[in-house]
């Protein structure tokens, strides 16, 4: 699905061999990397640093994603046009329900 959307897991691209996790289940004593940092090729090029930080208040670990360039902040928003593609929309809903 990432290929269809033109995105990649930038954390994995930067940390090809690392084994770090973003989620810990105390009940089952398991770790997983549930939280993905998906971005376009442009964001991948602009990535200065990306790290999974120490968890404090949650069962999820925070991810710090630093971008090169301007210090101005920006807000990311999903491209709503993607939801108009029925085939893609159905796939996303199916994946979401199975998650």
Legacy VTK file of the C-alpha trace (Angstrom):
# vtk DataFile Version 3.0
C-alpha trace
ASCII
DATASET POLYDATA
POINTS 99 float
0.000 0.000 0.000
2.920 2.347 0.702
4.014 2.054 -2.921
0.513 2.961 -4.092
0.573 6.072 -1.895
4.136 7.026 -2.831
5.394 6.895 0.759
8.083 4.959 2.587
8.928 4.189 6.216
11.562 6.863 6.751
12.656 5.568 10.158
13.484 2.197 8.592
15.259 3.866 5.670
17.517 5.823 8.062
17.961 2.944 10.532
18.247 -0.030 8.189
19.716 -2.503 10.696
18.425 -1.153 14.026
16.080 -3.197 16.172
14.129 -0.605 18.127
10.486 -0.688 19.102
7.711 1.875 19.513
5.307 -0.170 21.612
5.624 -2.310 24.734
2.911 -4.618 26.050
3.424 -5.150 29.758
0.669 -7.761 29.815
2.379 -9.985 27.229
5.941 -8.728 27.745
6.327 -8.070 24.011
7.712 -5.231 21.948
6.630 -4.169 18.468
7.301 -1.346 16.058
3.687 -0.335 15.507
4.207 3.363 14.902
5.541 4.125 11.442
7.044 7.327 10.127
5.662 7.366 6.633
6.751 10.124 4.312
7.307 11.103 0.723
10.643 11.083 -1.066
10.896 14.845 -0.398
10.512 14.306 3.358
13.035 11.504 3.207
15.591 13.832 1.623
14.797 16.569 4.169
15.188 14.231 7.177
18.071 15.318 9.375
17.570 12.790 12.151
14.883 10.378 13.307
14.992 8.530 16.631
12.756 6.477 18.858
12.966 8.120 22.274
12.466 6.831 25.821
8.832 6.263 26.787
7.488 8.112 29.791
3.698 8.142 30.195
2.466 5.707 27.583
2.950 2.192 26.264
4.132 3.843 23.032
7.593 5.324 22.616
7.752 8.843 21.116
9.524 9.367 17.802
11.602 12.500 17.277
11.786 13.418 13.589
14.029 16.374 12.728
13.995 17.950 9.293
16.812 19.867 7.591
16.299 23.434 6.484
13.968 26.097 7.713
13.106 26.328 11.385
9.480 27.198 10.629
6.939 24.712 11.855
4.396 23.187 9.545
1.269 21.106 9.843
0.902 17.845 7.973
-2.449 16.987 6.542
-3.500 13.836 4.743
-4.220 14.276 1.064
-8.019 13.894 1.078
-7.944 13.162 -2.638
-6.662 9.681 -1.750
-9.980 8.929 -0.056
-11.837 9.522 -3.338
-10.101 6.509 -4.889
-12.630 3.772 -4.078
-10.212 0.854 -4.428
-7.625 2.517 -2.201
-10.288 3.615 0.296
-11.656 0.057 0.603
-8.136 -1.306 1.124
-7.422 1.277 3.831
-10.694 0.536 5.657
-9.991 -3.202 5.495
-6.485 -2.720 6.893
-7.781 -0.383 9.609
-10.412 -2.911 10.724
-7.900 -5.751 10.825
-5.557 -3.599 12.913
LINES 1 100
99 0 1 2 3 4 5 6 7 8 9 10 11 12 13 14 15 16 17 18 19 20 21 22 23 24 25 26 27 28 29 30 31 32 33 34 35 36 37 38 39 40 41 42 43 44 45 46 47 48 49 50 51 52 53 54 55 56 57 58 59 60 61 62 63 64 65 66 67 68 69 70 71 72 73 74 75 76 77 78 79 80 81 82 83 84 85 86 87 88 89 90 91 92 93 94 95 96 97 98
